[in-house]
């Protein structure tokens, strides 16, 4: 139940410095591998794992348009807690269906300092750099994961060269799904009659056989690593 709630909820948390807010989206929470532990009472805790160095973008994105935007220090949630009063929540749902979206209550239970690295990209239909219509994704690193070279560059605020400290790779995701086996199946010829599909040959019976196949998932996995000290990799890296 907690995982379903997370996929429709945005968890907000404060920056280490300043009043700005940083948010983990539903997709980022899903990619953070939420692990839920429930007790016999009315609370659940979920451990978040935001330091995977992975992000997912739509398969329609154009990897050649990915570019580095910024890196900044933030505080990310590492554990959340959900508490509920079953009686109260049921009353809220009965009186005000819209209010039930906040019941049970979910709050950040633990945070950790991190560095948020942001990239932008365009879809294949928006590949031109001058369109201005770009989307972003973020990857998180623990503070102690940054190399001494990168930390020194951040301290010196050498923002124009920060992209060279990272390299990324992309992979078009594939998943195993059940699909119709075209060679083993037999589909009768049909036609639309009075709004319903009817077999042309009377008595013909469809034979549908399924098989498991590897198909595209609709997402691209982006993996971000820090470039080797001797490397000259830019923000795009290898694909």
N, C-alpha and C positions, 0 to 999 in steps of 0.2 A: 504493500500500500504506500509506503514511504517513497519507493522509487517512482511510482506513478505520479505522486504529488510533485516530486522534483522535476519531472519532465514538463510540468506546466508552471513551475514557479521559478522566479529569479531571486537568488540570494544576494543581498547587498552587503557590502562591508566597507569600512573606512580605510583610506590610505594611511600609510605610516606617518605622513606629514600632510597637513592641510585638510580642508573640509571636503575635498572631492570624494566622490563615491566610485568604487570599482564594482562591477557586477560579473557573476558567473552566469552565463545563459543556460537554458535548459540543455542545449546540446553539449556545452562544456561540462555540465554536471554529469551528463550521461557518460561522456568520455573520461570523466574522473574516476570511474569505477566505484560507485557507491556501494558499500558493504553495510548491510543493516543488521542490527542486533536488537531483538525485542525482549522485554521482560513481561512478567505476568500482570503488571499493573497497566498504567495508561501512558507509558513513555517508550519511545524508540530512539536509538542513537544511530547515526549513519556516519561512517568514516569516509572522508573524501580523499582522493589521491590525485591532486592536481599537477604533480610534477612528473608526468609521463613524457613530456617534451613532444607530444603529439597533438595534432588538431585535425578536424575533419571539415572539408568544404564541399559544396555541391559538385557533382561530376561535370556539370555544365560550365564550371569555372575554367579559365584559361591559365594553366600553370606558368606560361611564359610572362604573364603580367604580374606575378607575385613580386612584391617589393617591400623592403624594410621601411617601417615608419618610425618607431620609437622604442625605447626601453625605459622603464621607470620602476622605482621601488614601491611596492604595495604590500598589503597584508591580505593573505588569502585564507578562506575558511578551510580547515582540515577535518572538522567534525561538526555535525549539526545534530540538534535534538528536537524531537517532535513530542509534544505533550497534548493530551486530550482528555476531556471529560465527556464520556459517551453520552450521558444524559443531556448535558448542555449543548453538545454538538447536534444531537438529534432535534432538540428544540429549535435551535438556530435554523437548521435545514427546513423544518416545518414552517416556521414563521417567515423566514427570509431566505429563499434558495440561493440568492446571490451572496449572502453573508457566509454560507457554509464553505466557500472557497478558502476562508481564513481559519477554518476549524478542521482538524487540529492545528495548533500553533506550531510553527517551525521557526527555530532561531539558531544562529551560529553559536556553537558551544566551544569551539577552539579555533585559533588562527595561527598562522606562521608567517614570518617575514619572507618576502619573495621578490623576484624581479620579473616583471611582466614585459614580454617582448611582443610587439604588435606588428603585423604585416597586413598589407592590403592586396586585393586582387580584383580582377574584372572577369566577367563571363566571356565566353567565346564570342558572344554577339556584341560585347563591349570592349573589344581588345584595344581599341584606340586609346592612347594615353591621355588624350585631351577631352575625353568624354566627361570626366569628373564624377562619374557614377561608379564608385568602387565600394566593395565590401571589405571587412576586416576579420582577422582571426588573431587569437592571442595564445602564447605558450608561456608557461611559468617555469622558472628556475629557482631553486633554493639559493639563498645568498651565498652559502659556502660552495655552491657548484660552479660559480663563475671563476674563470682562470685569473691569476694575478694580473695578466696583461689587460684583460677586459675591465677588471676592477680599477686598475690604474687609469684606463681611458675614461671610465665613468667619473672618477674623482677629478680628472682633468677637464671633464665636460667636452671631450672631443667628439661631439655628436655627429659630425659630418663623416666620420670614419667608422662608426660603430657597426655598420652593416658588414664590414669585412671580417668581423669576429664570429660570424655565424655562417653556417652552410645548411641548406635544407634539401630534402629529397621528397618526391611525391610518388604515390602508388595508387593506381586506380583499384579500389577495393572490389573483391569478388566474394560472393557468399554461396553456400550450398542451398539450393531450393528445389522443391518438387515441381516438375514441369511435365507437360504432356509428351509422351514418347511418340513422335510423329510416325516413326516406322512401324511401330507395333499397334498403333491405334487406327480405328476405322470410323470416320465421321460421314454419316449419310448426307447426301445432297438435300438441302432444304430450301424452302422459299417462304416469303412472308405472305400470309393469307389472313386478312381481317385482323391484322395486328399481332398475329402469332406465327412462329416459325413451324412449318409443317414439312415432314419428309416428302420428297418427290415420289420416291418408290414406297408404296404401301408395304408395311411389314418390315421395313429396314430398321435395324437396331444399331444405335451408336455403340462402338466399343472404344472406351477410353482407357489407356494404360499410362501410368505415370512412372517417371524415373527421376533420379536425383542428378542435377547438373550444376555446374559452376556458372553463375551469372553475375553480371555487374550489379553492385549494390546501390549505385546512385550517388556514391560519395568518393572523394579522393582523400587519402590519408597523407598528411604532411608531417614529416619528421624533421625536427630542428636540432642541430648539434652545434657545439662551438667548434669553429675551424681550428685546425692544428696551428701551433705557434708559427710554423714555417710556411703555412699556406697563405694563399692570397684569395681565398674563396670569398665571393660576394654574397649578397642577400639571396640570390636565386639558388646557388649551389648546384647540385647535380640532380637530374630527374631520370 
